[in-house]
């Protein structure tokens, strides 16, 4: 096979991937080639434009590090992450709605006992999080593992600080036998996604702001259930209608409640006034 | 805008890029989003598959260096580079056909006088290259700049050696007033594209070999003409029908001629038997 032109090259590349080592790799390769070529035929890039695209992808990869994932930002800001999320979690079964993982999840976050201050004493408005984990039948999921992470009042995550800074505003809890969990931390702020790299340049050229509304990330896992990856968005936050990564759903927007000193709704002592986020999570039974 | 699902997210992202800073950026962004989402809806990746895709792109970027361009290999092996080439150089005007630039072009290659040995004395079968540069009206293009680069007899380019190795098998010549150029070097070999990175893994999973037929790269530039980026493929080489980057065209396949000691067809003295590559190049007038 040779003498390829605009009209015959796509079939030639499809033929070349027809002997892939698995049907799934063949299916993905074939689809990728067709849609990539359709995009190119539609856009008709000049050679300089295609070189700029190659350079963009190269710089995006090279911006990635242990604490920065620029290709996740690229996927998030093009709506690809939310589309993959929607395909995998169509909802409708009564479980808590899902949203993007985002680039700031860290495996192996520190474990905390229930009630601990996962901000490790950082300055900021104090926040009490009280949650509950149930299944779609309304039964509590005792012992569920809850990963929580969020930004500081300036909109930065721990991993955006110096490389040797400790992890904070990030922790793993285990629900009690009734499926309840609680911890203390500080109120997060809206923030721009990291925009000093290629994705920031893309947003600027696309005439878009880089902001996300204030939110707390939750990843909740338990044996026999689909792992839930979601956020709770603060209802007073700006950008709820223009989240740069398209992650907001009405069911995930929740008000903070101002509590006076005393006892919280979950029965925990409060020494001074504090903001409360109280949200109940519902997990789907594991598929297949 | 919120509450995005599989059915409404594409329009939402399209709306978000509608205020791009230029009509071209809007057009490219809009098309990219539509085709990326169509690919995802068709393939329906699991979250693990999409994470593997993000990881592949990240590793592809991180494999790139001053002398390795893994994203060009990705574009080349998916036929995207040849498609962009075909879109930009539809041919049919009598000019020499074009093919991919490839990842081994280096700006600022050493300049050589006509007749020099651009291999810098490397071991290998000696090759005399004699060429001529004309326009589509058959007029010589005196003074045209000719960049030439090729692999060694083991299939490696200079830049694939140690970082401090000198550039060789690579040079810039200037045609004489009659449009003629000539130089000496060694006969290149077929070779696998660099396959110790993500693109090599992709080819393996796709059940493809990584080879290119033996060829010499030419980039020929002159004021008032479209720069010609092409190869001359050696007609005795394997892989002419299965070039991993889809670059072969019949008009670019050319035999080497065995010359005895004496005088070459171009009138140059030959001290010992040598292989001759004699090819005449035709440039198109610059567009617009």
Interface residues (C-beta under 8 A of the other chain):
Chain A: X1 X2 X3 X4 X5 X6 X9 X10 X12 X13 X16 X17 X19 X20 X21 X22 X25 X26 X27 X28 X29 X31 X32 X33 X35 X36 X37 X38 X39 X40 X41 X42 X43 X44 X45 X46 X47 X49 X50 X54 X57 X58 X59 X60 X61 X62 X63 X64 X69 X71 X72 X75 X78 X79 X80 X81 X82 X83 X84 X85 X86 X87 X88 X90 X91 X204 X205 X206 X207 X208 X240 X241 X242 X243 X246 X248 X249 X250
Chain B: X1 X2 X3 X4 X5 X6 X9 X10 X12 X13 X16 X17 X19 X20 X21 X22 X25 X26 X27 X28 X29 X31 X32 X33 X35 X36 X37 X38 X39 X40 X41 X42 X43 X44 X45 X46 X47 X49 X50 X54 X57 X58 X59 X60 X61 X62 X63 X64 X69 X71 X72 X75 X78 X79 X80 X81 X82 X83 X84 X85 X86 X87 X88 X90 X91 X204 X205 X206 X207 X208 X240 X241 X242 X243 X246 X248 X249 X250
